[in-house]
Amino acid sequence: MPLTQPVMARSSWSIDFMSDGLTGRRRFRTLNVIDDFNREVLGIDIGVSLPAIRMTRFLDQLGEAHGYPQCIRTDNGPEFTSTEFTQWAQQRGILIDFIEPGCPYQNAYIERFNRTYREEVLDMHLFTTLDQVRWHTEAWINIYNIERPNESLDRLSPVEYRQRAYSTLKLC
């Protein structure tokens, strides 16, 4: 069953982890956060270790910058089922929408995003440092959010789609 697209920005986020390696075989992880309404990248945290406490701090930074969502969709990974994360969400009134185990299509927005990020950033460069990963990622996020057309958004960029949606919103 296809996901229902939210009718307004900041109501639902999707989050997921990815893993990759530097040229010296050192592994690193990314925590990817997108807004389901317009697929806008709200942030990507990059580090060798991304435990639940770091994840919740990062999500607080995003919440303070963009407004907290009503719901976060995610898989059942240990960081997402941790007491740290579930209490964090409860304290902020955020519903956690766990997908069924083995059903990544239920988190299709972030899974599709992960594929794009891997193809256009992680697989395109040989990184030797985390700073290089962060620099290329930040540059790419700006292009992705502002310039890159998205097929599922009527070929508009995420920012254009949000702006168009809110410019046509009738308040009365």
C-alpha positions as CSV (number, residue, x, y, z in Angstrom):
1,M,0.0,0.0,0.0
2,P,1.5,3.4,-0.9
3,L,2.2,5.9,1.8
4,T,-0.2,8.7,2.3
5,Q,1.5,12.1,1.6
6,P,1.0,14.6,4.5
7,V,-1.0,17.7,3.5
8,M,1.4,20.1,5.2
9,A,5.1,20.4,5.9
10,R,6.5,19.5,9.3
11,S,3.7,17.1,10.2
12,S,5.6,13.9,9.5
13,W,9.3,13.1,9.3
14,S,11.0,9.9,8.1
15,I,14.4,9.0,9.6
16,D,16.9,6.2,8.9
17,F,20.5,5.3,9.3
18,M,23.0,4.4,6.6
19,S,26.5,3.1,6.7
20,D,29.6,3.6,4.5
21,G,33.4,3.6,4.8
22,L,36.3,6.0,4.4
23,T,39.2,4.9,2.1
24,G,41.1,3.6,5.1
25,R,38.3,1.2,5.8
26,R,37.1,3.1,8.8
27,R,33.3,2.9,8.9
28,F,30.9,5.8,9.5
29,R,27.1,6.2,9.8
30,T,24.7,8.8,8.7
31,L,21.3,9.7,10.3
32,N,19.1,11.0,7.5
33,V,16.0,13.1,8.3
34,I,13.5,14.2,5.7
35,D,10.1,15.9,5.8
36,D,7.5,13.5,4.2
37,F,5.4,16.4,2.8
38,N,8.0,17.6,0.3
39,R,10.9,15.2,0.8
40,E,13.0,18.1,2.0
41,V,16.3,17.1,3.7
42,L,16.1,18.6,7.2
43,G,19.5,17.2,8.1
44,I,22.1,14.5,7.9
45,D,24.2,13.8,10.9
46,I,27.5,12.0,10.2
47,G,29.8,10.2,12.6
48,V,31.6,7.1,13.5
49,S,29.1,6.4,16.3
50,L,25.6,7.8,16.4
51,P,24.0,6.5,19.6
52,A,20.5,7.4,20.7
53,I,21.6,10.3,22.9
54,R,23.4,12.0,19.9
55,M,20.4,11.2,17.7
56,T,18.0,12.9,20.0
57,R,20.2,16.0,20.3
58,F,20.4,16.2,16.5
59,L,16.6,15.8,16.3
60,D,16.2,18.6,18.8
61,Q,18.4,20.9,16.7
62,L,16.2,20.1,13.7
63,G,13.0,20.6,15.7
64,E,14.2,24.0,17.0
65,A,15.1,25.0,13.4
66,H,12.0,23.7,11.6
67,G,9.4,22.9,14.2
68,Y,8.8,19.5,15.6
69,P,6.7,17.0,13.7
70,Q,3.6,15.3,14.9
71,C,4.9,11.9,13.8
72,I,8.3,10.3,13.0
73,R,8.3,7.2,10.7
74,T,11.2,4.8,11.2
75,D,12.2,1.2,11.2
76,N,12.7,-0.9,14.4
77,G,16.5,-0.4,14.7
78,P,17.9,-0.4,18.2
79,E,18.4,3.4,18.4
80,F,14.8,3.9,17.5
81,T,13.4,1.4,20.0
82,S,15.7,2.7,22.8
83,T,14.3,4.2,25.9
84,E,16.2,7.4,25.1
85,F,14.5,7.9,21.8
86,T,11.0,6.8,22.9
87,Q,11.0,9.0,25.9
88,W,12.4,11.9,23.9
89,A,9.5,11.6,21.5
90,Q,6.9,11.2,24.2
91,Q,8.2,14.3,26.0
92,R,7.7,16.3,22.8
93,G,4.3,14.8,22.0
94,I,5.6,13.0,18.9
95,L,4.1,9.8,17.7
96,I,6.6,7.2,16.5
97,D,5.3,5.2,13.5
98,F,7.3,2.0,13.5
99,I,7.2,0.1,10.2
100,E,6.6,-3.6,10.3
101,P,9.9,-5.5,10.4
102,G,11.1,-6.6,7.0
103,C,8.8,-4.1,5.2
104,P,11.0,-1.2,4.1
105,Y,8.4,-0.1,1.5
106,Q,6.4,1.2,4.5
107,N,9.2,3.8,4.8
108,A,9.5,4.4,1.1
109,Y,10.2,8.1,1.3
110,I,13.4,7.7,3.3
111,E,14.4,4.5,1.5
112,R,14.1,6.3,-1.9
113,F,16.0,9.2,-0.5
114,N,18.8,6.9,0.9
115,R,19.3,5.4,-2.6
116,T,19.6,8.9,-4.1
117,Y,22.0,10.1,-1.4
118,R,24.2,6.9,-1.9
119,E,24.2,7.2,-5.7
120,E,24.9,11.0,-5.8
121,V,27.2,11.5,-2.8
122,L,28.5,8.4,-1.0
123,D,29.3,6.4,-4.2
124,M,30.6,9.3,-6.2
125,H,33.6,10.2,-4.0
126,L,36.4,8.4,-2.2
127,F,36.4,10.0,1.2
128,T,39.4,10.0,3.5
129,T,37.9,12.1,6.4
130,L,34.5,12.6,8.0
131,D,34.9,16.4,7.3
132,Q,35.0,15.6,3.5
133,V,31.8,13.5,3.9
134,R,30.2,16.4,5.8
135,W,31.3,19.0,3.2
136,H,30.1,17.1,0.2
137,T,26.8,16.2,2.0
138,E,26.1,19.8,2.9
139,A,26.7,21.0,-0.6
140,W,24.6,18.3,-2.0
141,I,21.7,19.0,0.4
142,N,21.5,22.6,-0.8
143,I,21.3,21.4,-4.4
144,Y,18.8,18.6,-3.6
145,N,16.5,20.9,-1.6
146,I,16.6,24.0,-3.8
147,E,17.5,23.0,-7.3
148,R,16.9,19.3,-7.9
149,P,13.5,18.5,-9.4
150,N,11.6,15.6,-7.8
151,E,9.4,13.4,-10.0
152,S,6.9,12.8,-7.2
153,L,6.6,16.6,-6.5
154,D,5.5,17.6,-10.1
155,R,9.1,18.0,-11.0
156,L,9.6,20.8,-8.4
157,S,12.4,20.9,-5.9
158,P,11.4,20.2,-2.3
159,V,11.6,24.0,-1.4
160,E,9.7,25.0,-4.5
161,Y,7.0,22.4,-3.7
162,R,6.6,23.7,-0.1
163,Q,6.5,27.3,-1.3
164,R,3.9,26.6,-3.9
165,A,1.8,24.7,-1.4
166,Y,1.8,27.5,1.1
167,S,1.3,30.2,-1.5
168,T,-2.0,28.6,-2.5
169,L,-3.1,27.8,1.1
170,K,-6.3,29.7,1.9
171,L,-6.5,30.7,5.6
172,C,-10.2,31.7,5.5
